[in-house]
Amino acid sequence: MSFKSLLTDPSNLLSSWKGDNCCNWNGIKCSSSGHVVFFNLQNPHPDEVIINANKEVVSSSNNESDFALKGTLSPLLFTIDHIQYLDLSFSNFVFSKLLAEISNVTNFTYLNLSNSMFQDSITTQFSNLTSLRSLDLSCAILVPDLSSITVSLTLPPKLDSRSLLSFISYGYLSSPNLRWLEGLRNLRYLVMTERILIDQLLNLTSLSVLDIRADILSYGQTYLDISVTQVGGTVPSSLRNSTTLTVFLADGCLIQGSIPSSITKLKKLRLLMLNDNNITGQLPPEILEFTSYNMRGEIQKFFSNLTSLVVLLLENNSLSGAIPYWMFNLPYLSVLDLSMNNFEGVIPPSIQMKSSLFPSIVNLARNKLEGPIPTQLENVNVIDLSLNNFVGSIPAQIGEIPAIRSISLSKNKIHGSIPESFCQSTNVLQVLDLSNNNLSGPIPHSLGNCKSLIYLSLGQKKLTGSVPEELERITSLRYLDLNGNEFKGSFPTVIEKFQELEILNLASNRFKGRIPKFIGDLLIKELQG
C-alpha cells in the first residue's frame, strides 16, 4: 500500500487495491503458490498528440483527462522476490531517478519502463537481471508533424514536405556505454532512447531485436536498422564480425567517412541502405541479393549509388514500374537479374555490362516489358528476355556479339526472320531459344557455325523450308525443338550427326516418309514428332 500512497491515480487503476489478498487486485497475477509474479500498471489510455502547423504539441485524442499514474516509485515494489513481469509504461514519474533496488529483482524476465518520465544515467541498475528477456527503456515516440509541410509559392504552387514524423520525449535515460548489458545473456529484446555509437552494438550477439528509438535503432543477429537516427561517427570495421547480418539500414544517420571494405565479408548481407549520410568514396558491397523477398514498388534510386556493385539479384519479387535506364550502366555491374517481377515499359537500346570473374548476365524474363529488343549489348554473355511483350524484329547486332553464350527471346511478339548474323566464326553460343514468337522464313545456314550449341529451340513459329545440312557441324547438340513450324521434305538426316542429342521435338511440321533407323541408335531420352 506504500506504493499506492506515493501516486495519484486518475484512471482508478489502483481502486481495487484493498484488503490483504493482493492476488485479486487489478493488474496483479499470482503463481499457484500465491507469489506475485505479474505486475501490469501501464497507462490504459496514453494521450495521442501531434505537432501542429505552429510547431505546438497538441492532443489528437478524445481523452479529456490524463490517465497516467503520477508520482514516485516506492522502493518496496522491488522487494517482491518472485515478480517476473513489470509494466509501468506511459506513467509519469516526474523525472525521478531509476531506483537502485531494481537490481534486487533477479527473477525479472520482462521489464517495461518506457515513456514514464524517468531521468537518469544507466550504469548498473539492470546488471544483475540475468533472467531478463525483454527490456524497454525508450523515452520517445514518433508523432505526426504537420509543421514540416510547407507550400512553395511557385507557378503552379507546390506542396513540399520533409519528414512527416517527429519525436516527442517522455523522459530521458542516457547510457555512456553498453557494458551493463554484457551479463544479460538471456536478453532477446531491448528498446532504448539514446545516441549510441554503432560499434557498441556489435557485441550484443544474443539479441534478436535491438530498437534504439528517436534516435530509433533496431538490431539483431540478422537485422540492424539505425535509420533516421543521429548516431554519427563512422561505420566501424568491427561490423565484419556480424557474420549473420542480412539487413543493414542506416539512412539519415549523420554517418561520415568511408565504408570499410570489411563489410564485403558479410556474405549473408542482402540489403544495405545508407542514403542521406556524409559518406565519401565508393560503397564496397559487390553482391546484393534479394531473391524472393516479396519486395514491392519501384526500384529505389539508392541502387544508383552502389557504384562498385558487381552482382544484383532481385528476381521473384513484386517490383513494378519501369526499369531505370541507369541500372544498365552501373560501372562495375556484371550480373543483373530482375526476372519474375512486374516491370513494365521499355528498356534502353544499349546495355553495357562489365567483364568480371562472373559471366555477364542480363535476366529480365517473366515481366511485362515491351518495345524493341536492344540493339547494342556490350560485354553480355547471357541475355534472357523471355516471357515478355517485346515487339519488332531480332536485331542483327545480337548475333554479332563475340562472347555471348546464351540468348533467350522466347514467348514474346517478335516477328521477321532469324538474322544471318547469328553464329559468326568466332562464336561461343551454347543456348539459343527463339520459340513461341511470330518469326518466319528459313533457318539461316549460318547456324551451322554454332559449334558450341547444346540447346536450340525454334518451336511454335512460322519457319519454312528444310532443316539446313550445315547444322551437322553442331555435334554437341543435346536439345533440339523445331515443333509447330512449316518445315517440309523428308525426315532431316542431319539429326544423325547429333550423337549427344537427348531431347528431340519435330511435331506439327510437314515432314514426309519414314523415321530413319539411326534414330534408334541415338541416346534420345524424349522424342516427339
N, C-alpha and C positions, 0 to 999 in steps of 0.2 A: 504493500500500500504506500510505502515511501516513494516508490516510482510514480504513482498517480498524483501524489501531493505536490510534486515539483512541476506539473504540467497543466496547461489549460487544454480543454478538450471540447472544441466547438462542435465536433461531429458526434459526440457521445460514444466514441469508440470504447471508452472505459466505463460506461454506465453499468455494465453487468459485473464489474469488479467489486463484488460484495460477498461477505461470508468467508468461510475457511476453505471451501472446495474450489481452488483456483482452476481445476481441470474443466470446470463449467463456464469459465469466464470467456468472453468474446476474444478471439484472436489467439487463444491458447489451446494447445493439444498436449495430451499426456500419453506416456507409454502404458503398456499393460500393467506395469509395476507401479504406476502412479507418479512417475517422474515427469516434470515439464520438459518436453523436447522440442516444441514448436511454438514460435512466438511471432505472430504476424500482425503488426500495427501500422502498416503502410497507409498513407493518406488515401481514402477511398475515392476522393474527387479532386485530384490535383488541378489547380487553376490552369486553364488553357489561355495563353497570351499570344499576342502578335506585336510586331513593331509597326506602327502606323506610318503614314507618309511624312509625319512631322518628327519621326525618329523617337516617338514615345512608346513605352511598353504599356499596352492596354489589354484588358481581358477580352477574350473572344468567346468565353463560355457563358452559360446561364447561371453560374454559381453566384449567389447573392452574398455569400459569406466565405470566409477562409475555413476549410475543413482540417487543416493541418494541426497535429499536436504541436504545442509550443511551450518552450521552457528549457530545462536542463535535464540531462540523464542522471539517474541515480546510480552510483557505483554498485548498489546492491543487486542490480539486474545481472551483473556479471559474476555473481556468486552462485548462480543456479548451475550446479555442476553438470547436469545431464543435457542441457539445452544444445540442440544441433542446428536449429533453423531460427534465424532472426532477421526480420524485415521491418525497418523503420523508415523506408524511403518516402521522400517528399514530406517529411516532417520539418519543423522549424526549431532548431536547437540554438538559435540566435548567436551564431558564430562562436559557439563554445568549442573547447578542445576535445580531441578524442581521449577517452578515459584510458589510463594505463591498465586498468583492471580488465580490459578486453582480452589481454593476453592470457588471462587465467582460464578462459573457457576453451580448453583444448579439444572439446568434442564438436566444435562448430564444423559443419560441412557446408552451410550456406549462410552468408552474411551480406546483407544489403543495407548500406547506409547512404545510398545515393540521394543527391539533391536535398539534403536535410540541413543545410546551413551550418555545417561544421567549418571551422577554420583552424588548420593545424599543419604541422610538418610530419610526414610519415617517416618514422625511424624504425622502432622495434615493436610497435603496438600489436602487429599481427604476426610477428616472427614465430611465436610458439603455436600457432594454429595449424598444426601439421596435418590435421584431418580435413582441412578446408578444401572444398572442390570448386566453390563459386564465390567470388568476392566482387562486389560492386561498390566503388567509391567515387563514382562520377559526380560532378558538381555543375553540370551544364546540360542544357537540352537545345536542340535545334527548333527554331520557331520561324514562321513566315515573316519576311522582312519586306514590307511594302515601300519602305524608303529607298530601296535600291532601284525602283522603277522611275525613269525619267523620260520626258518627251523631248526629242531633238527637233528644234524648230527649223526643219528643212522643208523643201517642197518636193514631194508631199511630206507631211510630218511623219516622223519615225519614232517608234517606241523602242527605247534602249533599256536593257536590264543587266545588272551584274548578278551576283548570287542572290537568289530569291529566298535564301535561308540565312539566318544568323543565330549566334549562340546567346542564350541568357544564362547567367551564372546563378547557382543556388548554393553558395558557399565556396570555399577554396581549400583544397587539400593538395599540398605540394610534396614532392619526394626528391631529395637530392640525388638519389640513385635507387637501384632496384635490388640492392643486396639483401634487403629484408625478405625478398621473395625466394631466396635460394633454398631455404629449408622447407618450403611448401611443396613437397614432391607430389602431392595428390591434387594440386590446383589445376583445373582444366579451363576455367572461365574467369577472366579478370577484366573489369571495366574501371577505367580511371579518367580523370581530367587533369592532364599535366603535360607540359612540354618535356619530352624525354628524348635524348639523342638515340638515333636508331640502333647504334651498336650496343646499347644497354638491353635491347630486346632479344638479342640473338642467342643468349644462353638459356632462354626460357623454353627449352626444348620439349617439356612435357605438356605445355599448353596446347589446347585445341583452338581456343579463341582468346585473343587479347584485343580489347577495344579501348583505345585511349582517345577520349572524346572531347572535342572542341578545342580544338586540338583533337580529332577523333581517330583513334588508331585501332585497327583490327589486325591481330597477328595470330598465326597458328603454325603448326608444323607444315601445313600445306598452303596457308593463305596469309598474306601480310598486306594490310590496307592502311596506309597512313595519309590517304587523300584529304585535301582541304585542311591540313594541319599546318603548323608553323614549326615543325621540328628543327628545321635549319640544319646547318652543318653539311657534311658530305656523306655519301654512301660509303660505309666502311668496307674495307677489303674482307673483313671477317664474315661478310654476308655469304661468302662461299661455303661456310660451314653449315648453312641451312640447306642441306642436300635434298630435303624432301619438298622444298618450296616449289609450288606450281603457279602461284599467282602473286605478283608484287605490284601494288597500285600505290603510286606516290605523286599524284597530280597536286600541284599547288602547295608545295611544302617548303618553299624557300631553300631547297637543296642547291648547293653550289659545287663548283669544281667539276671534275670529270668523273665518269662512271668507271670504277675499277674493272680491269679486264677479267678479274676473278669471277665476275658474275656469269661469265660464259661456262663456268664449271658447274653451274646449276642445271644439270642435264634434264631435270623434270620441269623446269620453268616453262610455262606455257603462255603466260600473259604478263607483260611488263609495260607499265604505263607511267610516264614521267613528264606529262605535259605541265606547262606553266611553272617551270623552275628556272634556275640560273645555271644550267648545266652547259659546260663547254666541251668542245671536241665531239667525237662521234660516239654513238651508243654501241657498245660492243656485242650485244646479242646477235648471233649468227643464225640461229634456228628458232623459229616460233611456230608452234603447232597448237591449233585449237580445233582438232578434229572432233566432230560430234559433240560440240559444246552447247548446242541449242542457242547459238548467238543469233540475234535478230537486228534488223535495221540495216543501215548503210555502213559501208566501210569507213572507219574513222580516219580523219586526217592525220591522227597520231602516227600511223604507219609510215607516212612520208618522211618522218624524222629518223626512221631507222635506216640510216644511210649505209650501215655495214651489214645489213640483213642479207643472208645468203639463201635461206630456205624459209618460205612462208606457206603454211598449210592451214587452210580454212575450210576444208571440204566437209560436206554433210552437216551444214548448219541451216539456218533460216535467213541468211543475209539476202538483202534485196537492193533495188535501185540499180543505178549504172555503176560499172566498174570504173573507178577514176583512171584517167589516162596515165597519171604519174606512176601508177602501180607497175606499169610495164617498162618503166625506165629507171627503176631504182638501181644505183650504180653497181652494186655487187650481187643483185638478186639472180640466183641460178635456178631455183625451183619455186614455181608459183602454182598452187593447187587451190582453185576456187570451185571445184566441182560439187554437184549435188546441193545447190543453193537456189535462190530465186532471182538471180541477177537478170536485168533486162537491158535493152538498149544496144548500142553498137560498141565495138572495140576498135582501137586505133588501127590504121592501115600498116603501122610499123611497130613491131615488138622486138625489143632488144634485151637479151638476157646476157649474163656474164658467165664466161667459162670458169669452172671451178673443179674441185675434186668430184663434185656431183655431176651426173648427166643433167644438162639444162632441160627443164621440163616446164611446159605450159599446159595445164589441165583445166579447161573451162567446161567440161562435159556436164550434161544434165542441168542446164539452166534454161533461161528464156531469152537468150541473146539473139540478135538479128543483125541484118545488114550484111555487107560483103565479107568474105574471108580476107584476112590481112595479106597484103602483097609482099611485105618485107619482113622476114624473120631472120634476125641476126643471132648467131650462137644458140640456136634452138635445136636440141637433139630429139625431143619428144613433144608433139603437139596433139592434143585431144580436144576437139570442138564438137564431139558427137552429141546427139540428143539436144539440139538447139533449133533455132529457126533461121539459120544463115541462108542467104539467097545469093544469086549470081552464079558465076562460073568459078571453077578452080583456077586460081592464078598460076600462070606458068612458072612464076618465081619459086613456088613451093617445091617443085620438082628439081630445082637447081641448087638447093641448099646442100653443100657438100657433106656436112656432118649429121644430117637428120637421120634418125634411126626408126622413128615411128610417126605415122600420120594417120589420125582417126578423124574422119569427117562424116561418119555415118548418121543417118536419121536427121537430115536437115532438108532444105528445099533448094539444093544446088542443082543447076542444070548445065547443059552443054556437054562437051566431050572431055575425056581424060587427056590432059596435056601430054604431048610428045616429050616434054622436058623432063618427065619423070625418069629417074634412074640413069643419070649420066654415068660415064665410065668409072668415075671415082666414087660412086655412091656406096653407102653402108646401110641402106634401108632394110629393115627387118620386118616391119609391120606396116601394111597399107590396107586401110579399111575405108572404102568409099560407098558401102552398101546403103540401101534404102534412101536413095536420092532420086532425082529425075535426070540422071545422066543418060546420054545416048551416044551412038556411034560405036566404032570398033574398039577392041583392046589395043592400045598402041604397042607396036613391035618393040619399042624401047624398054618395055617392062622386062624383056629378056636380059637386060643388063643388071637387073636387081639380083645379083648372085647371092646376096646375103639374106634374101627374103625368106621368112619362115611362116608368115601369115599374110594371106591375100584374100580379101573379102570384097567381091564386086557384085554381090547378090541384090535382087529386088530393084533392078533398074531397067533401062530400055536398050541395053547394049546389043549390038547386032554383029553379023559376020561370023567368023570362026575363031577358035582359040589359036593364037599365033604359035607357030613352031618354035619361035625364038625363046619361048618360055622354058624350053628344055634345059637351058643353062641354069635354071633355078633348082639346083639339085638338093638344096637343104629345105625345101618347102614342106611344111607339116600340116598346114591348114589351107584349103582351097574351097571357096564358096563362090559359085557362079550361078546360083539358082535364081529363077524369076526373071530371066532375060529372054532374048530372042535369037540366041545362037542357033545356027543351022549346020547341017552336014553330018558326017559320021562321028561316032564317039571319038573325042580328041585323043589321038595316040600319044601326044606329048606327055600325057599323065604317066606313061610307063617310066619316064625318067625320074619321077619324084619318088625315089626309093625310101624316103623318110616320111612320106605322107601318112597322116593319122586320121584326118577328117576330110571327106570329100562330099560336096553337095552340088549336084548338077541338075536338080529338079526344076521342072517347069521351064524347059527350053524346047527346041525343035530338033534335037539330035535324032538321027535315024540309025537303024541297024542294030546289031547285037552288041552286048557288052563284051569287050575283048577278054581273053583268058588271062592276060597279065594282071588284071585287077585282083585275081585270087593270089597272086604272088606278092602283092604289096601288103604291108603291115597296117592296113587301114582298120581303125577301130570303129569308125562310123561312116557309113556310106548312104547317101540319099540321092535319089535320082530316078 
